[in-house]
Amino acid sequence: MQWQTIATQKQQALKASIPPEWTIPVSLLPAADQADVTAFLTQSGWFTDQELQIISMDAGQTLRRIAQKEWSSEEVTRAFCKAAAAAHQLTNCLSEIFFDEAISRAKDLDVHLQQNGKVTGPFHGLPISLKDNFNIIGKDATIGFTSLANQPASVNSVLTDLLLASGAVLYVKTNVPTAMMIAETVNNLFGRTVNPRNRNLTSGGSSGGESALIAFGGSRIGVGTDIGGSLRIPAACTGIFTLRPSFGRFPNIGTRSGLAGQEAVKSVNGPLAQTLQEVTLYTKTIIDQEPWLLDPNCVPIPWRVVERKPVLKLGVLWNDGVVTPTPPVTRALRETVEKLRRAGHQIIDWAPTGHLEAEALLAKKFLADGGKSVRRLLEPTGEPFRPEMWRYEQAQELGVHEMWQVHLSRNDVLKAYLDRWNSHDLDGLITPTTPYSSVEHGKFTYVGYTGVFNILDYPAVSFPCGIKADKALDVVQDWKPLSPTDELVNSTYNAEAVDGMPVSLQLVGRRLEEENVLMMVDVVLDSCKG
């Protein structure tokens, strides 16, 4: 079949997988031009008080209530299935729906708890959503390609097995862009996922289905991946939390990739969640399961309890030498730094030395196969390259020797950055996550603020800093563009479009020190509260 037919059939099958009782009545549907749909859960009257209590509860508290038999896993799962169904109907965020299987598993977990008096594992009964590229037996992992539709996985990803062994309930998979290599979630198979806080804006990519689902309220904890910002960009666009870990902390074997075999830049996975506490809960729980016994690429570093530092020494990256952050992000960074200084933290200016070189290396690595990986997945169904992927369509293949030189250049960047970090004895860096608070569909054009830390393999948390874009305050001042890309980003900035959107920053730490980064973000958030 040609790609259009496959896409139509797949979308129809996905829609049909939502049971009639969870199809939003026409009388309750928000108007097509209603931008913010995040209040639908609480204001539509379609959800019971019990359902609203469940989906608004912190995941740690939900786990305790299930373990203490105050709530059953079945009722928790049903509430999240219903919320996820609503999220998809309003944002197009899902790629696979298996509510019946999830409810059946929840019932089995409830029986186990009743009969044995103890939970099966640390995630017993908790619904957790997964990005499309995680393999689940019997489910597609299309990563946005029509040629991969209707080809269910025969084995689980290692993380899937670990979550199931921990007692989690898997209920949905979430939409991604083609090959997971676009900073917005759009593909020819399922179409575009929109931002529930403003449906005229992007939910980011490539974990944009996850970010939309969580920001809407259809999941408390979801799992995405990041190879150039694919966790942090969608988290920033929707105002939620995420951790991009260093490679090796979480299991990655058995996940599908649009650039299969590309290991010059390692893909990592991590949690997206509504709170920092839930990100920390997930991180500790996964590491406590000793994933290095399941994935040979995981490093055997147990969870480390770190001492909270009341005073941090942070470098602040005002811009990366390539693109000036748009006015809401510039203001949020300035106000956050002022709060940190008033709270007694030591702040130094951090020059973007090496960032331009790292960004260039990232592009070379992604395009090194001349676009062959993407082209071979498009060709079987006659699917065209999306316009966002023009670089892959035009890419020229690098030879082995040329690629080795890229690696040598990377090593120089890594050593220079580490030496500079050590010379300043930094605890961490605070930087924009992206140049945008969010942005209109089709206008996300720069990933340098996240991509540099994929090259460096430094852990980073993207977090909403408590500041929202304000069209009255965030106007473009006279500025000298740092590059043609900077001219594009800031000349097309639309203060009216992003008014009211949350602004996120990222905090970056030393490689493989995820516990420290999570601790530092908690300190920063407390300082910003005054």
C-alpha positions in Angstrom: 0.0 0.0 0.0 1.0 3.6 -0.5 1.8 5.7 2.4 -1.4 7.8 2.3 -3.6 4.6 2.6 -1.5 3.2 5.5 -1.7 6.5 7.3 -5.5 6.8 7.0 -6.0 3.2 8.1 -3.6 3.5 11.1 -5.3 6.8 12.3 -8.7 5.2 12.0 -7.6 2.1 14.0 -6.1 4.4 16.7 -9.4 6.3 16.9 -11.4 3.1 17.1 -9.3 1.9 20.0 -10.8 4.5 22.2 -14.0 2.9 23.8 -17.3 4.8 23.2 -17.6 5.7 26.9 -14.3 7.6 26.7 -15.1 9.4 23.5 -15.7 13.0 24.4 -19.4 14.0 23.8 -19.7 16.5 21.0 -21.5 18.9 23.4 -18.3 19.0 25.6 -15.7 19.3 22.9 -13.8 22.6 23.2 -14.2 24.8 20.2 -11.6 24.2 17.4 -10.1 27.7 18.0 -9.8 27.2 21.8 -6.1 27.3 22.3 -5.7 26.2 25.9 -7.4 22.9 26.7 -5.6 22.0 30.0 -8.7 23.0 32.0 -10.8 20.4 30.2 -10.3 17.8 32.9 -11.5 19.9 35.8 -14.0 22.2 34.0 -15.8 19.9 31.6 -17.8 18.0 34.2 -16.9 14.8 32.3 -14.6 13.5 35.1 -15.8 12.4 38.5 -14.2 13.8 41.7 -12.5 10.5 42.3 -11.0 10.5 38.8 -9.8 14.0 39.2 -8.2 13.2 42.6 -6.4 10.3 41.1 -4.9 12.0 38.1 -3.9 15.1 40.1 -2.1 13.0 42.7 1.7 12.9 42.9 2.9 9.5 41.7 4.6 8.7 44.9 1.5 9.3 46.9 -0.5 7.2 44.4 1.9 4.3 44.9 1.5 4.5 48.6 -2.3 4.6 48.4 -2.3 1.5 46.1 0.1 -0.3 48.4 -2.1 0.5 51.4 -5.2 -0.6 49.5 -6.8 2.8 49.7 -7.0 2.8 45.9 -7.0 -0.2 43.5 -4.7 -0.2 40.5 -7.7 -0.8 38.4 -9.4 2.4 39.4 -6.1 4.3 39.0 -5.6 2.8 35.6 -9.1 3.5 34.4 -8.8 7.2 35.4 -5.5 7.6 33.5 -6.8 5.7 30.5 -9.8 8.1 30.3 -7.6 11.1 30.7 -5.2 9.9 28.0 -8.2 9.3 25.7 -9.3 12.9 26.2 -5.7 14.1 25.7 -5.4 12.3 22.4 -8.8 13.6 21.1 -7.7 17.2 21.9 -4.0 17.1 21.0 -3.3 14.0 18.8 -0.6 12.8 21.2 -0.9 9.0 21.1 0.5 6.4 18.6 -0.7 3.2 20.3 -3.6 2.6 22.7 -4.1 -0.6 24.7 -6.5 0.3 27.5 -8.1 -3.2 27.8 -4.7 -4.9 28.3 -3.7 -2.2 30.9 -6.9 -2.7 32.9 -6.5 -6.5 32.8 -2.9 -6.1 34.1 -4.1 -3.7 36.8 -6.7 -6.3 37.9 -4.1 -9.0 38.2 -1.9 -6.7 40.2 -4.8 -6.0 42.6 -5.4 -9.7 43.0 -1.7 -10.3 43.8 -1.8 -7.6 46.4 -4.9 -9.0 48.0 -3.6 -12.5 48.1 0.0 -11.8 49.1 -0.3 -8.7 51.1 2.7 -7.0 49.3 3.3 -5.2 46.1 5.1 -6.8 43.1 7.6 -4.0 42.8 8.3 -0.3 43.4 6.0 0.8 40.6 3.2 -1.6 41.5 -0.1 -0.5 39.9 1.2 2.9 38.5 0.3 3.7 34.9 3.4 4.9 33.0 3.3 6.1 29.4 6.1 5.3 26.9 7.4 7.1 23.8 6.6 5.3 20.5 10.2 4.0 20.0 10.1 1.7 23.1 9.2 -1.8 21.9 6.3 -3.6 23.5 5.5 -7.1 22.3 2.5 -7.0 20.0 2.6 -3.2 19.5 3.9 -1.1 16.7 6.9 1.1 17.1 6.6 3.1 13.9 8.7 6.1 14.9 6.6 8.1 12.4 7.2 6.0 9.3 4.3 4.4 7.4 6.6 1.5 6.3 6.9 0.4 10.0 3.1 0.4 10.6 1.4 -2.9 11.3 4.7 -4.6 12.2 4.3 -5.3 15.9 7.3 -5.9 18.0 8.2 -9.5 18.9 10.4 -8.6 21.9 10.3 -5.9 24.5 12.9 -3.2 25.0 15.0 -3.8 28.1 13.3 -0.8 29.8 9.9 -2.2 29.0 10.8 -5.5 30.8 12.2 -3.5 33.7 9.1 -1.4 34.1 6.8 -4.5 33.9 9.0 -6.3 36.5 8.7 -3.3 38.7 4.9 -3.5 38.6 4.1 -0.6 36.2 1.0 -0.6 34.1 1.7 0.3 30.5 -1.3 1.8 28.7 -0.3 4.0 25.8 2.6 4.9 23.5 3.0 8.5 22.4 3.6 10.2 19.1 7.0 11.3 17.7 8.3 13.1 14.6 9.6 11.2 11.6 12.7 9.3 12.6 12.6 11.3 15.9 14.8 13.8 14.2 12.6 16.9 14.2 12.2 19.3 17.1 8.4 19.3 16.6 6.2 16.2 16.8 4.8 15.8 13.3 5.0 12.9 10.8 3.2 11.6 7.7 1.6 8.7 9.6 -0.2 10.3 12.5 0.1 14.0 11.8 0.9 16.7 14.2 0.8 16.7 18.0 -0.2 20.1 19.4 0.6 21.8 22.7 -2.3 21.5 25.2 -1.4 24.8 26.8 -1.8 26.5 23.4 -2.8 24.4 20.5 -1.4 26.9 18.1 2.1 26.1 19.4 4.3 23.1 19.2 4.6 20.5 22.0 8.3 20.1 20.9 10.1 17.0 19.7 10.9 14.3 19.5 9.2 13.3 22.8 6.3 15.7 22.0 3.6 13.2 22.4 4.8 12.5 25.9 5.0 16.2 26.8 1.5 16.9 25.5 0.0 13.9 27.4 1.7 14.8 30.7 1.0 18.6 30.4 -2.6 17.8 29.7 -2.9 15.5 32.7 -3.1 12.1 31.0 0.0 10.8 32.7 2.1 11.6 35.7 5.3 10.0 34.6 6.3 9.1 31.0 9.5 8.0 29.4 11.1 9.7 26.4 14.5 9.7 24.7 17.0 12.4 23.9 19.7 12.6 21.3 19.8 16.3 20.6 17.2 17.7 23.0 14.3 15.3 22.5 13.4 15.2 26.2 14.3 18.8 27.1 12.8 20.6 24.2 9.3 19.2 24.6 9.4 19.6 28.4 10.3 23.2 27.9 7.6 23.8 25.3 4.9 22.5 27.6 6.3 23.6 31.0 7.0 20.2 32.6 10.1 18.6 34.1 12.6 16.1 32.6 16.0 14.7 33.2 18.4 14.0 30.3 20.9 11.5 31.9 24.4 10.7 30.9 24.6 7.6 28.7 24.6 4.4 30.8 22.5 5.4 33.7 19.3 4.0 32.2 18.9 0.9 29.9 18.6 1.7 26.2 18.9 -1.7 24.4 15.9 -2.7 22.4 14.6 0.8 21.5 14.0 1.6 17.9 15.9 4.4 16.2 15.4 6.4 13.0 19.2 6.3 12.6 19.8 2.7 13.6 23.4 1.9 14.4 24.3 5.6 14.8 26.4 5.7 18.0 28.5 8.8 17.5 26.0 10.6 19.5 24.4 8.2 22.1 20.7 8.3 22.5 19.5 8.2 26.1 16.1 7.9 27.7 14.7 9.5 30.8 11.5 10.6 32.6 9.1 13.4 31.8 6.8 14.3 34.7 4.6 17.0 36.2 7.0 17.6 39.2 10.7 17.4 40.0 9.8 14.9 42.8 8.3 12.5 40.3 11.4 12.8 38.1 13.6 11.9 41.1 11.3 9.1 42.1 11.5 7.5 38.6 15.3 8.0 38.5 16.0 6.4 41.8 13.6 3.6 41.2 15.1 2.6 37.9 18.7 2.8 39.2 17.7 0.8 42.2 16.6 -2.0 39.9 20.3 -2.5 38.8 19.8 -2.0 35.1 23.4 -2.9 34.4 22.4 -6.5 35.0 20.0 -6.2 32.0 21.8 -3.8 29.6 25.6 -4.3 29.1 25.9 -0.6 28.2 24.7 0.5 31.6 27.2 1.6 34.2 27.1 -0.1 37.6 26.6 3.0 39.6 24.0 2.6 42.4 21.8 5.5 43.4 23.9 7.9 45.5 22.4 10.0 48.3 24.0 13.4 47.9 24.2 16.1 50.6 22.1 19.2 49.8 24.3 22.2 49.1 22.8 25.4 50.5 25.1 27.5 48.4 25.8 26.7 44.7 28.5 28.0 42.3 26.8 28.2 39.0 27.9 29.4 35.6 25.2 31.2 33.6 25.1 31.0 29.8 23.4 34.1 28.6 23.6 33.0 25.0 25.5 30.3 23.2 27.2 32.5 20.6 24.9 31.4 17.8 21.3 32.4 18.8 20.1 35.0 21.3 17.2 33.6 23.4 13.9 35.2 22.6 12.7 37.9 25.0 10.7 35.7 27.4 13.7 33.3 27.9 16.2 36.2 28.3 14.0 37.8 30.9 13.4 34.5 32.7 17.1 33.8 32.8 17.9 37.3 34.1 15.2 37.2 36.8 16.2 33.7 37.9 19.8 34.6 38.2 18.9 37.7 40.2 16.9 35.5 42.6 19.8 33.1 43.0 22.2 35.9 43.7 19.9 37.3 46.4 19.6 33.9 47.9 23.4 33.8 48.3 24.5 31.6 45.4 27.7 32.4 43.6 27.0 33.1 39.9 29.6 33.6 37.2 29.2 34.4 33.6 29.9 31.4 31.4 31.3 32.0 27.9 30.0 29.8 25.1 33.5 28.6 24.2 33.2 25.4 22.2 29.4 25.6 21.7 29.6 26.5 18.0 32.1 23.7 17.4 29.9 21.2 19.3 26.8 22.2 17.3 28.7 21.7 14.0 29.9 18.2 15.2 26.3 17.2 16.1 25.1 18.0 12.6 27.9 16.1 11.0 27.2 13.0 13.1 23.5 13.0 12.4 24.0 13.4 8.6 27.0 11.1 8.3 25.2 8.3 6.4 24.0 10.7 3.7 20.4 10.3 4.8 20.4 6.6 3.8 18.7 5.4 7.0 15.7 7.8 6.7 15.5 7.3 2.9 15.3 3.5 3.2 12.4 3.7 5.6 10.5 6.1 3.4 11.0 4.3 0.1 8.9 1.1 0.6 5.6 3.1 0.7 6.6 6.0 -1.5 6.5 8.3 1.5 8.1 11.7 0.9 10.7 13.5 3.0 8.9 16.0 5.2 10.1 19.6 4.6 11.6 19.7 8.1 14.0 17.0 7.1 15.5 18.7 4.1 19.0 18.3 5.5 18.6 14.5 5.5 17.3 14.6 1.9 20.3 16.6 0.7 23.0 15.1 3.0 26.3 13.7 1.6 27.7 10.6 3.2 31.0 10.8 5.2 33.7 8.3 4.7 35.1 6.3 7.6 38.3 8.4 7.7 36.3 11.6 7.7 34.2 10.3 10.6 37.2 9.4 12.6 38.4 13.0 12.2 35.0 14.2 13.6 35.6 12.0 16.6 39.0 13.5 17.2 37.5 17.0 17.0 34.9 15.9 19.5 37.5 14.7 21.9 39.2 18.1 21.8 35.9 19.8 22.6 35.3 17.4 25.5 38.7 17.9 27.1 38.7 21.7 26.7 35.2 21.9 28.2 36.1 19.7 31.1 39.3 21.6 31.8 37.4 24.9 31.8 34.7 23.5 34.1 37.4 22.3 36.5 39.3 25.6 36.5 36.2 27.4 37.7 35.2 24.6 40.2 31.6 24.8 39.1 28.7 22.9 40.6 26.7 23.4 37.5 25.5 25.5 34.6 22.2 27.3 34.2 21.2 28.0 30.6 18.2 28.4 28.4 16.7 25.0 27.4 15.8 26.5 24.1 15.7 30.0 22.6 11.8 29.7 22.9 9.2 29.6 25.6 7.3 27.7 22.9 6.8 28.6 19.2 4.2 28.4 16.5 4.0 25.2 14.5 6.8 24.9 11.9 9.0 27.6 13.5 11.3 25.6 15.8 14.6 26.0 14.0 17.4 25.8 16.6 18.5 23.0 19.0 22.0 24.2 19.9 21.2 24.9 23.6 20.4 21.2 24.2 22.5 19.5 21.5 25.8 20.7 22.9 25.2 18.7 26.1 24.5 15.6 24.1 28.0 16.0 22.6 29.4 16.5 26.1 27.1 13.8 27.5 26.4 15.9 30.6 23.2 15.3 32.6 20.7 18.1 32.4 17.3 18.9 34.0 14.8 21.2 32.1 12.5 22.8 34.6 9.8 25.5 34.5 11.3 28.4 36.4 8.0 30.0 37.5 8.0 32.8 34.9 5.6 33.2 32.0 5.9 34.9 28.7 4.3 38.4 28.8 3.6 40.2 25.6 3.8 43.6 27.4 7.3 42.9 28.9 8.8 40.6 26.3 9.4 42.8 23.3 12.4 42.6 20.9 14.9 45.2 21.7 17.6 46.4 19.4 20.1 43.6 19.1 22.9 42.6 16.8 22.2 39.1 15.5 24.9 36.6 16.3 24.3 34.6 13.2 21.8 34.1 10.3 20.0 31.6 12.5 19.7 34.2 15.2 18.2 36.6 12.7 15.6 34.0 11.8 14.7 33.1 15.3 14.3 36.6 16.7 12.9 38.3 13.6 10.0 35.7 13.6 9.4 35.9 17.3 5.7 36.6 18.0 5.1 38.0 21.5 1.3 37.7 21.1 1.5 34.0 20.1 3.4 32.9 23.2 1.8 35.2 25.8 1.2 33.3 29.0 3.4 30.3 28.2 5.7 29.0 30.9 9.4 29.5 30.4 11.9 26.7 31.2 15.6 26.8 31.9 18.0 23.9 32.2 20.6 23.1 34.8 23.6 21.0 33.7 26.0 19.0 35.8 29.0 16.9 35.5 28.8 13.7 33.5 27.1 10.7 35.3 26.2 12.9 38.3 22.4 12.8 37.9 21.8 12.8 41.6 23.7 16.1 42.0 21.8 17.7 39.2 18.4 16.8 40.7 19.5 18.1 44.0 20.7 21.4 42.5 17.4 22.0 40.7 15.6 21.5 44.0 17.8 24.1 45.6 17.3 26.5 42.7 13.5 26.1 42.8 13.5 26.8 46.5 15.7 29.9 46.0 13.4 31.2 43.3 10.4 30.8 45.7 12.1 33.2 48.0 
